[in-house]
Amino acid sequence: MQSSLREDYLEAIQVFSEKNRHAPTIADLGTILGKGSPEVEADINELVARGEVAIAADNEVTLTARGRTISASVLKKHETLQCFLLEMLGMDALAASSEACTLEHTVSDETIDLLGEYLKKPRRVGRDIPRRGCEGPGCPSSCSPYSLLDFNEGDEVVVRCILGQSCAKRLLDLGVVPGEQVKIRRKLGNQSLVLLVKGCDVALSPEIAAAVSVERSL
Amino acid sequence: MKIALLGNPGVGKSLIFNQLTGLGVEVNRYPGSSVALETGNVCFRKDRIEVVDLPGIYSLDGNSEEETLVRSFLEEGGADAIIGVLDASKLERNLYLFTQVAEFSPRMIVVVNMADLAEREGLVLDTSALTRRLGVPVLLTAASEGRNIDRILPLALSSAMVPDLSVPYDHHIEAALRSLEKTLGTTRPKNLLALQGTGDDPLLLGAAEGIAREIEQRHMMSVRQIIATNRHNFSREIAETVISNRDGKKSFDLDSVLTRVFPGVPILCAILFLLLLSVFVIGSSMEEMIVQAFASGIIDPFNVAGFSPFIQKIGFSVLVAIEAGLGIAFPFVFTFYIGLSLLEDTGYMTRAAFLADRAMHRLGLHGEAIIPMVIGFGCTVPAVMSLRILKTRREQTIAAFLITMVPCSARTVVIAGIVAAFVGLAWAFSIYLLILVLIVLTAVILSRITPGEQFGMIVEMAPLRRPQGRLVLKKSWLRIKEFLFIAMPLLIITSIGLGLFQYFGLIDAFQELVAPVTVTLLGLPGYASTAILFGIFRKELAFETLAVLAGTANLGSVMSSVQLYTFAIVSVLFVPCISTIAVLYKQLGARIAILTSVYSVILGLLIGAIINLLIK
């Protein structure tokens, strides 16, 4: 199997799992990638052999730690490229996404890092294009514009980043790290809140909560 | 042999420690730190084994005193075996600390505690799988039921092993670790710490800082975040492979009542009020018994024993100091400590901190500061010691000023003995109200002028649980021991000093000297100055001395209500007692100790003068 196809599978599994709160079945993957079930099954077996995915009891295909590392890196590439095409070159969103889908498999880590760097402090080149808002983990030009304070009691959110260094340490130790899914257990009228993170309740002052940049979980 | 318990706060470490060692526990201060370290001895197969209860921590990377202590303990190989205590119901989060401990390669076993709680939540732990993943023996325990506790020591002594796992860090981090190791020859744990800016080797820190900056630019994320994320993800992966979920019983969530503004805040107020009331009621009746027994049993016989006047005076001062120390320590402070330990062990204090957070912000503090403030109602000395939980110097400074103003149990004795008894109960409450207003005003001003940045609250809510009577008593006992250790010597020394002062007839000279202030400014009788002076040594002494100097216990017959009221306010506000000044000096330095003392003198005189002017 080509590595680009392999990465597509891993990426599809991760995106599907995040959207639907459960992992995809072989049929689901067939629909996403436009392939027949027998073909998908053969490919998945190959991925299982490589130790990148596992088949759970209810026929759902889940990522192993190794698979997750790969898919995370591919997703990051995808989003950085998409951000670049969209923001800097002014392509339309759909075209940027499909273009990013092919480029993501060949681009090197180094290029992505440099591109990320460039997106942070762009030197103006070529056409003068107004910058559009660009969000998401692969788009370092901005962390999510929402903080914990923008959500309500009972909401489940995913941590994107933590702004400011001074308060970060204890939060990191308690498991409030980028990518972590947390739930707002309690929010008082005065904005103090209790966060459920890794099965533990953590009470935060409003100014700390404001430093935790989050997105609604899919 | 020496073994040490290590783990997150609230995993039941103390309970295990208590069950392993029983009584005979010592509290030591680790060299160069003010963190209390409990050690106990246990006899096992005729060997004496020393068990150390390390302070609960979330991480080994930080610079807090607790983290530094545990880190240097591990670096120095402080124990023959480490017992890593994890909470079965929060395994993933707890493994995060374990991954860090493993990097120091100590010989250890892992105790997964709270098995009962995890079972109730429907979690099933595969201990043999966990043993394989961690590379050390794993024991499942439930300390609250005493389950498997007896197997901890044999396992730790016979089969402790060096953990066999390492976190797969991001490849840039791994590369950085390798290059630091190659160029400087430093160890992996040291390099990891240095990348996060912790350590004491300037060469290593300098090199690491450069690399860290490079990595941060590439990842758009701090090295700390990268490392923490790697560790958490690794912990999650382990937890997922060893824990399976069954449906657990959903029990009623008490927090739905306790952490809402209503009825949470009224409950908080009621609990604090009940705590203070019961301390006051139990305390005053016990104090009377102790003081009477002491007076008739020891002091009276001593007075008629016929020593020379000088010896008589010194011996009497020592005895009075011991009497007063015991009269305050056991009835008031000990009762208060029991209540406080109960609140802590149920996990309620963290809820109180959460609810109080916003109000505390107005005072320039945050939720956690409610703990020293509450302790301050019992005794200012331990309250100052507990200031350590506040993270910034600014908060510690503000809280130090406020704590010295909170009416401690000794000051309650003054207010009750003078104002409630001779002026009226409502007037006694008005003093509390006045002090509250002064505290708020002081805080508002201080929060504006104290330099430093504000830091918010990040507190893990301890799970609510039923407190264990024995543990509560033991905790209170250790605290009261510490209190006596600090306060008693000072009480005895100052009491002797005062005795000599009287013996050489300096009292009258002193009263003459300060008469303009006492008589003119405050409108009090001359001898009140001596009583207030004595109050510096122990607040409740102000009341007792006043009665002695006035020549009658019926103060209402020799002083007017206004005088009594003024006297009570001045002596309550005037200079925190000598023991408080000593701990303030130890904890926060001479400057804060002097500033708080001077401030309280000025405040006391000012308020006294205002009352005198207004009402006279």
Contacts between the chains, C-beta under 8 A, distances in Angstrom:
chain1	res1	chain2	res2	distance
A	65	B	233	7.5
A	65	B	237	4.8
A	113	B	218	4.6
A	116	B	218	7.6
A	116	B	220	6.2
A	117	B	217	6.5
A	117	B	218	7.5
A	120	B	220	7.0
A	140	B	220	3.9
A	161	B	221	6.9
A	161	B	225	7.5
A	162	B	225	6.8
A	165	B	222	6.4
A	165	B	224	7.9
A	166	B	453	7.3
A	166	B	455	7.0
A	167	B	455	6.8
A	167	B	456	6.5
A	167	B	458	6.8
A	168	B	222	7.0
A	168	B	224	6.4
A	168	B	225	6.9
A	169	B	59	7.6
A	169	B	61	7.5
A	169	B	62	5.7
A	169	B	224	6.6
A	170	B	58	7.0
A	170	B	62	7.8
A	170	B	458	4.6
A	171	B	458	6.1
A	172	B	59	7.9
A	172	B	224	6.0
A	172	B	225	6.2
A	172	B	228	3.8
A	172	B	229	7.9
A	173	B	58	4.0
A	173	B	59	4.0
A	173	B	61	7.8
A	173	B	62	7.4
A	173	B	96	7.0
A	173	B	228	6.9
A	174	B	58	6.3
A	174	B	93	7.2
A	174	B	458	7.0
A	174	B	460	6.4
A	175	B	92	7.7
A	175	B	93	5.4
A	175	B	96	7.0
A	175	B	232	5.6
A	177	B	225	6.5
A	177	B	228	5.3
A	177	B	229	4.4
A	177	B	232	5.2
A	178	B	221	6.8
A	178	B	225	6.4
A	178	B	229	5.9
A	179	B	229	6.8
A	180	B	232	7.1
A	185	B	255	7.8
A	186	B	255	7.4
A	186	B	259	5.2
A	186	B	260	7.3
A	188	B	260	7.6
A	188	B	261	5.8
A	188	B	355	7.9
A	188	B	358	7.3
A	189	B	261	6.4
A	190	B	357	7.8
A	190	B	358	3.9
A	191	B	358	7.8
A	192	B	354	6.3
A	192	B	357	4.6
A	192	B	358	5.8
A	192	B	367	7.4
A	192	B	457	7.9
A	194	B	255	7.9
A	194	B	259	6.3
A	194	B	354	6.6
A	194	B	461	6.5
A	197	B	93	7.9
A	198	B	90	6.8
A	198	B	92	5.2
A	198	B	93	4.2
A	198	B	232	7.8
A	199	B	89	6.7
A	199	B	90	5.0
A	199	B	92	6.9
A	199	B	93	6.7
A	200	B	90	5.5
A	200	B	93	5.7
A	200	B	460	5.6
A	200	B	461	7.6
A	201	B	255	7.4
A	201	B	460	7.0
A	201	B	461	3.8
A	202	B	458	6.6
A	202	B	459	7.0
A	202	B	460	5.3
A	202	B	461	6.9
A	203	B	350	6.7
A	203	B	353	6.8
A	203	B	354	4.1
A	203	B	357	7.3
A	203	B	367	6.9
A	203	B	457	6.3
A	203	B	458	7.6
A	203	B	459	4.7
A	203	B	460	7.8
A	203	B	461	5.7
A	204	B	456	6.9
A	204	B	457	6.7
A	204	B	458	5.9
A	205	B	357	5.5
A	205	B	361	7.2
A	205	B	366	5.4
A	205	B	367	6.8
A	205	B	456	3.1
A	205	B	457	4.3
A	205	B	458	7.6
A	206	B	358	7.8
A	206	B	456	7.3
A	207	B	454	7.2
A	207	B	456	4.5
A	208	B	456	4.0
A	208	B	457	7.0
A	208	B	458	5.7
